Amino acid sequence: MRRHLTLLTGFAVLAIGIVGSLMLARVWLDWRGNWPAPWGIASLAGVLAMGLGWRFLPAWWRGVLLLGPLVMWGGLQIHPGWFLAAAVVLLLVQINAIRHRIPLYRSGSAVINVLDAEIRRQGVHRLADMGCGDAHVIAALAKRFPELGFVGFETAPLLYLVARWRCRRLPNCRVIFRDFWRQSWGQYDAVFTFLSPEPMLRVWRKCQREQPKGGVLYSLAFEVPRIEAEVRMSAGRFDLYRYPRLPRRSKVVRSGN
Ligand SMILES: C[S@@+](CC[C@H](N)C(=O)[O-])C[C@H]1O[C@@H](n2cnc3c(N)ncnc32)[C@H](O)[C@@H]1O
């Protein structure tokens, strides 16, 4: 509620700054017979808005208020086609943020190092990255372990193309354009995910149902609700959780996918 109120106040202050600067520009027109330069009006609007919000808005708003009108004016100078192109690129990269509420967010190199150690420790043969993004994780691992198999599933078109390109010279690294939910995970003794909190129970159940004996799930950042991870490993900004495939009889959560 408080955040919304701050946002509303910020926009109101911005609007007052813009209207105020237009009024002053009008005075200038009457006095000098010509409008001031648009960037001058925008700069004045920024200064007015910043001054107005200085006392009662958080400090980071000052920059927003100062530069906001200039950015808006700059935006009007850009051909609308560029905005359309940017929107299309964004869609081709982040389509899964809309479809599955899972945006692209790359895991860091620390994750690759932790997975590297896990592959050795667990004796992994085939690892699949469910939602591989630009495939930087599987490509790095495929280079380190040329004798093992790595597969990535991705359905954001632009990411898929980048991922394919990245793995083009790695015979042990395959990228597949397919929704990973529509794919059996039975061939992978290790499944790596970096998704969101929402699908984690479904991911875990799919692993339990389909992974071979001895299979293991690695989830970066997101725990499986109600299931205790076997190990929690620090992997840079986030922790990596390991969930082994349980012996068939001791399944804890049943039904659904
Ligand atoms: C947070 S990113 C992780 C990228 C990569 N695994 C990493 O660790 O850097 C999640 C990725 O999953 C992809 N994704 C989400 N749902 C998917 C689905 N059902 N099938 C295939 N890819 C999916 C998204 O497009 C996004 O690239």
The ligand as an SDF file (V2000), in Angstrom:
LIG
                    3D

 27 29  0  0  0  0  0  0  0  0999 V2000
   15.6950  -18.5780  -15.1950 C   0  0  0  0  0  0  0  0  0  0  0  0
   16.0590  -19.0870  -16.8460 S   0  0  0  0  0  0  0  0  0  0  0  0
   17.4010  -20.2140  -16.5560 C   0  0  0  0  0  0  0  0  0  0  0  0
   18.3300  -20.3320  -17.7580 C   0  0  0  0  0  0  0  0  0  0  0  0
   19.4780  -21.3370  -17.5430 C   0  0  0  0  0  0  0  0  0  0  0  0
   19.0080  -22.6280  -17.1370 N   0  0  0  0  0  0  0  0  0  0  0  0
   20.4730  -20.8230  -16.5320 C   0  0  0  0  0  0  0  0  0  0  0  0
   20.5540  -21.4150  -15.4620 O   0  0  0  0  0  0  0  0  0  0  0  0
   21.1640  -19.8420  -16.8210 O   0  0  0  0  0  0  0  0  0  0  0  0
   14.6700  -20.1650  -17.2130 C   0  0  0  0  0  0  0  0  0  0  0  0
   14.5450  -20.5310  -18.6830 C   0  0  0  0  0  0  0  0  0  0  0  0
   13.5420  -21.5360  -18.8130 O   0  0  0  0  0  0  0  0  0  0  0  0
   12.8660  -21.3420  -20.0340 C   0  0  0  0  0  0  0  0  0  0  0  0
   11.5740  -22.0540  -19.9180 N   0  0  0  0  0  0  0  0  0  0  0  0
   10.5900  -21.7870  -19.0480 C   0  0  0  0  0  0  0  0  0  0  0  0
    9.5860  -22.6750  -19.1700 N   0  0  0  0  0  0  0  0  0  0  0  0
    9.9480  -23.5330  -20.1590 C   0  0  0  0  0  0  0  0  0  0  0  0
    9.3340  -24.6740  -20.7490 C   0  0  0  0  0  0  0  0  0  0  0  0
    8.1440  -25.1230  -20.3200 N   0  0  0  0  0  0  0  0  0  0  0  0
    9.9950  -25.3330  -21.7260 N   0  0  0  0  0  0  0  0  0  0  0  0
   11.2260  -24.9000  -22.1490 C   0  0  0  0  0  0  0  0  0  0  0  0
   11.8510  -23.8240  -21.6300 N   0  0  0  0  0  0  0  0  0  0  0  0
   11.2240  -23.1380  -20.6450 C   0  0  0  0  0  0  0  0  0  0  0  0
   12.7750  -19.8210  -20.1490 C   0  0  0  0  0  0  0  0  0  0  0  0
   12.5850  -19.4070  -21.4870 O   0  0  0  0  0  0  0  0  0  0  0  0
   14.1300  -19.3950  -19.5930 C   0  0  0  0  0  0  0  0  0  0  0  0
   15.0800  -19.2720  -20.6210 O   0  0  0  0  0  0  0  0  0  0  0  0
  1  2  1  0
  2  3  1  0
  2 10  1  0
  3  4  1  0
  4  5  1  0
  5  6  1  0
  5  7  1  0
  7  8  2  0
  7  9  1  0
 10 11  1  0
 11 12  1  0
 11 26  1  0
 12 13  1  0
 13 14  1  0
 13 24  1  0
 14 15  1  0
 14 23  1  0
 15 16  2  0
 16 17  1  0
 17 18  1  0
 17 23  2  0
 18 19  1  0
 18 20  2  0
 20 21  1  0
 21 22  2  0
 22 23  1  0
 24 25  1  0
 24 26  1  0
 26 27  1  0
M  CHG  2   2   1   9  -1
M  END
$$$$
